[in-house]
């Protein structure tokens, strides 16, 4: 669609900001959101790696063997 912006109802609320939104601080808002998300993911990852326990031996290699304390002795489950 080409042309200019057309009139729109001002009483309509949108969680995304409405029509033609482009906040001036979108870059810093995005950086803050990415930073917060990365911190939460890193905390969850660290907690998970520190508390992971396998109740049965894996039959093959699994990625968490690289960081879980259970596998720090160098033993690789699934290989005989």
C-alpha positions, 0 to 999 in steps of 0.5 A: 500500500502506498501513500501517506498515513490515514486517520485512525481511531485514537480511542483504540489501545494496542499493546504493541503501540498502535499504528505506525509506532517507532519509539525513539528509544527502541534500541535501548529498550531492546538491549535492556530486554535482551540483557534481562533475558540473557541473565535469566537464562544464564541463571537457570542454566547454572542452577540446572547444571549444578543440580542435574542428576540422572537416575539411569545411565544414558544409552548415548551421548547427551549435550549436558555431559559437557557441563553437568557435575555428574560427568566431570570425572571424564566418564562418558556414559553410553560407551563401554 
